[in-house]
Amino acid sequence: VLLSRTRSEDCLEAGRQSFQIFGFDIMLDQKYKAFLLEVNNSPSLCVDEALPVDAEHDAAKLASKNRERDKLCRCMDMAQVHWHQTSLVDLETKSAMMQGAFKALEQLHQGV
């Protein structure tokens, strides 16, 4: 994490006006100690998750008016038929990350 930040600062000092977003995958233990699993140089900005279709889904589909849940899918996210829903964790973290990136660009443009 520190190395990626240092390299980013070097690029800014060299007059480059571009940036790259890295995705840091971490795992927390019971005491919330963080373990770095991997660093992605091209992280996904999708905010949905694929969930398998099962009997529970069928019952919920009949009881719910949630159209997002009613759409079954065969995309490459899963081998079997599944459905998508918005991941609230992804929505919050990726929205905050993009807001921070745009704020940094704005500050860079203003010379702050």
C-alpha positions as CSV (number, residue, x, y, z in Angstrom):
1,V,0.0,0.0,0.0
2,L,2.8,2.4,0.9
3,L,4.8,1.5,-2.2
4,S,1.8,2.2,-4.4
5,R,1.3,5.6,-2.7
6,T,5.0,6.5,-3.0
7,R,5.0,5.6,-6.8
8,S,1.8,7.8,-7.2
9,E,3.5,10.7,-5.5
10,D,6.5,10.3,-7.8
11,C,4.3,10.5,-10.9
12,L,2.6,13.7,-9.6
13,E,6.0,15.3,-8.9
14,A,7.1,14.4,-12.5
15,G,4.2,16.4,-13.8
16,R,2.0,13.6,-15.0
17,Q,-1.7,14.2,-14.7
18,S,-3.1,10.7,-14.8
19,F,-3.9,8.1,-12.2
20,Q,-4.7,4.5,-11.8
21,I,-7.0,2.9,-9.3
22,F,-5.8,-0.2,-7.5
23,G,-8.1,-2.7,-5.8
24,F,-6.7,-4.0,-2.5
25,D,-8.4,-7.3,-1.3
26,I,-8.1,-7.7,2.4
27,M,-9.5,-10.2,4.9
28,L,-10.2,-9.3,8.6
29,D,-9.8,-11.8,11.4
30,Q,-12.0,-11.9,14.5
31,K,-9.9,-9.0,16.1
32,Y,-10.2,-7.0,12.9
33,K,-6.5,-7.4,12.0
34,A,-6.2,-6.9,8.2
35,F,-4.4,-9.4,5.9
36,L,-3.6,-8.3,2.4
37,L,-4.8,-11.1,0.0
38,E,-4.0,-9.4,-3.4
39,V,-3.7,-6.2,-5.3
40,N,-5.6,-5.8,-8.5
41,N,-4.3,-3.3,-11.1
42,S,-7.7,-3.2,-12.9
43,P,-10.4,-3.7,-10.3
44,S,-14.0,-4.1,-11.2
45,L,-16.2,-1.2,-10.5
46,C,-19.4,-3.3,-10.7
47,V,-21.7,-2.9,-7.7
48,D,-23.8,-6.1,-8.1
49,E,-23.4,-9.6,-7.0
50,A,-24.6,-12.9,-8.6
51,L,-26.6,-15.2,-6.4
52,P,-27.7,-18.8,-7.3
53,V,-31.4,-19.6,-8.0
54,D,-32.9,-22.0,-5.5
55,A,-36.3,-22.8,-3.9
56,E,-36.0,-19.8,-1.6
57,H,-35.6,-17.5,-4.6
58,D,-38.8,-19.0,-6.2
59,A,-40.8,-18.4,-3.0
60,A,-39.4,-14.9,-2.6
61,K,-40.1,-14.1,-6.2
62,L,-43.8,-14.8,-5.7
63,A,-43.9,-12.8,-2.5
64,S,-41.8,-9.9,-3.7
65,K,-42.4,-7.1,-6.2
66,N,-38.6,-6.5,-6.5
67,R,-38.1,-6.6,-10.2
68,E,-34.3,-6.8,-9.9
69,R,-34.8,-10.2,-8.1
70,D,-37.2,-11.5,-10.7
71,K,-34.7,-11.4,-13.6
72,L,-32.9,-14.7,-14.0
73,C,-29.5,-14.5,-15.8
74,R,-27.1,-16.8,-17.6
75,C,-24.1,-14.5,-17.9
76,M,-20.5,-15.6,-17.2
77,D,-20.6,-14.5,-13.5
78,M,-21.8,-18.0,-12.6
79,A,-21.9,-21.4,-14.3
80,Q,-25.6,-21.9,-13.3
81,V,-28.7,-19.8,-13.7
82,H,-28.5,-17.0,-11.2
83,W,-29.9,-13.5,-10.4
84,H,-28.2,-10.2,-9.6
85,Q,-28.7,-7.8,-6.8
86,T,-26.9,-4.6,-5.8
87,S,-24.2,-5.3,-3.2
88,L,-24.5,-2.6,-0.6
89,V,-20.9,-3.1,0.5
90,D,-19.6,-2.6,-3.0
91,L,-22.0,0.4,-3.6
92,E,-20.7,2.2,-0.5
93,T,-17.0,1.4,-0.9
94,K,-16.8,2.0,-4.6
95,S,-18.8,5.2,-4.5
96,A,-16.6,6.6,-1.8
97,M,-13.5,5.6,-3.8
98,M,-14.7,7.2,-7.0
99,Q,-15.7,10.4,-5.1
100,G,-12.2,10.5,-3.6
101,A,-10.6,10.0,-7.0
102,F,-12.7,12.8,-8.6
103,K,-12.0,15.1,-5.7
104,A,-8.2,14.4,-6.1
105,L,-8.5,15.2,-9.8
106,E,-10.3,18.5,-9.1
107,Q,-7.7,19.5,-6.6
108,L,-4.9,18.6,-9.0
109,H,-6.7,20.7,-11.7
110,Q,-7.0,23.6,-9.3
111,G,-3.3,23.3,-8.2
112,V,-4.2,22.6,-4.6
